[in-house]
Amino acid sequence: MRIGELAARAGVSVRSLRYYEEQGLLTSLRSPRGHRRYSESQVERIVLIQRLFAAGLSSRTIVDLLPCVDSPSEDTSEAALERMRHERDRLDRHIEDLVHTRGVLDDLIAANRAHRSGLARA
C-alpha cells in the first residue's frame, strides 16, 4: 500500500510516517518510480509505535525496543523489558521532581495570598 493509505488506515499523518522512517522506526520498499510501498503488517507496527509514544518513550528508545518485535527471542525480550523498566524509573524520577516543583509553587501561591491579604488590610 502507498503512504497515504497507510496513514489513513493507521490514523496518523503522512508526515508522521515520514518521520518514523527517518528515525528508523518504519521501513518501506520503493517502487520503480520511487514511491514508498508498505506491507499490511505496517498498520499494526504504527499502532504499536503510537502506543509506545503515548507511554512517553522517545523515538530513540522505541528503536531500542523494536528488535523484540522484529526478532523475538529471550535476549531481545529481556533487553526490551530492561529498557522499559529503565524508562519507567526515569519517569518516576521526573514525577517526583514535578511534585516537588508543584509544592514550591504552592508555597509561592500561599505567600502571595498572604501578601495580598496584608495589602487589602492596609
C-alpha positions in Angstrom: 0.0 0.0 0.0 1.1 3.6 -0.5 1.9 6.1 2.2 -1.4 7.9 2.1 -3.4 4.6 2.5 -1.2 3.5 5.4 -1.6 6.9 7.1 -5.4 6.7 6.8 -5.6 3.1 8.0 -3.3 3.7 10.9 -4.8 7.0 11.9 -1.6 9.1 11.6 -0.4 11.8 9.2 1.8 11.1 6.2 4.3 13.5 7.9 4.4 11.2 10.9 5.1 8.2 8.7 8.0 10.0 7.0 9.3 10.9 10.5 9.1 7.3 11.6 11.1 6.2 8.6 13.7 8.9 9.2 14.0 7.7 12.8 14.4 4.1 11.8 11.0 3.0 13.3 9.5 2.1 10.0 10.8 0.8 6.6 9.3 0.8 3.2 10.1 -0.6 -0.2 10.4 1.8 -3.1 8.5 1.3 -6.4 10.4 1.8 -9.6 9.1 5.3 -9.6 10.4 6.0 -6.1 7.1 5.8 -4.3 7.0 4.3 -0.8 5.3 0.9 -0.5 4.2 -0.7 2.7 3.0 -4.1 3.8 -0.2 -4.8 5.6 1.7 -5.6 8.8 2.9 -2.0 8.9 -0.5 -0.9 10.2 0.0 -2.9 13.4 3.5 -1.6 13.7 2.2 2.0 13.5 -0.3 1.2 16.2 2.4 -0.2 18.4 4.7 2.9 17.8 1.8 5.2 18.7 1.3 3.2 22.0 5.0 3.5 22.8 4.9 7.2 22.1 1.8 7.6 24.3 3.8 5.8 27.1 6.2 8.7 27.0 9.0 6.9 25.1 11.3 8.7 22.7 11.9 7.6 19.2 15.4 6.6 20.2 14.1 4.4 23.0 11.5 2.9 20.6 14.2 1.9 18.2 15.9 0.1 21.0 12.7 -1.8 21.8 11.8 -2.9 18.2 14.3 -5.8 18.0 11.9 -7.6 20.4 9.2 -7.2 17.9 11.2 -7.8 14.7 13.3 -10.7 16.0 11.6 -12.1 19.1 13.9 -14.1 21.4 14.6 -14.4 25.1 17.5 -12.0 24.7 15.6 -9.3 22.8 12.7 -9.7 25.2 14.9 -9.3 28.2 16.6 -6.3 26.7 13.2 -4.7 25.9 11.9 -5.4 29.4 15.1 -3.9 31.0 14.8 -0.8 28.8 11.1 -0.3 29.7 12.0 -0.6 33.4 14.7 2.0 32.9 12.3 4.3 31.2 9.7 3.8 34.0 12.3 4.6 36.6 13.2 7.8 34.7 9.5 8.8 34.6 9.2 8.1 38.3 12.1 10.5 39.0 10.6 13.1 36.7 7.2 12.8 38.5 9.0 13.2 41.9 10.7 16.3 40.5 7.3 17.7 39.3 5.6 17.0 42.6 8.4 18.9 44.4 8.2 21.8 41.9 4.4 21.9 42.4 5.0 22.1 46.2 7.4 25.0 45.8 4.8 26.7 43.6 2.1 26.1 46.1 4.3 27.8 48.8 4.7 30.8 46.5 1.0 31.0 45.9 0.4 30.9 49.6 3.0 33.6 50.2 1.4 35.7 47.5 -2.1 35.3 49.0 -0.8 36.3 52.5 0.9 39.3 51.0 -2.3 40.3 49.1 -4.3 39.8 52.3 -1.9 42.2 54.1 -2.2 44.8 51.3 -6.0 44.6 51.5 -6.0 45.4 55.2 -3.6 48.3 54.9 
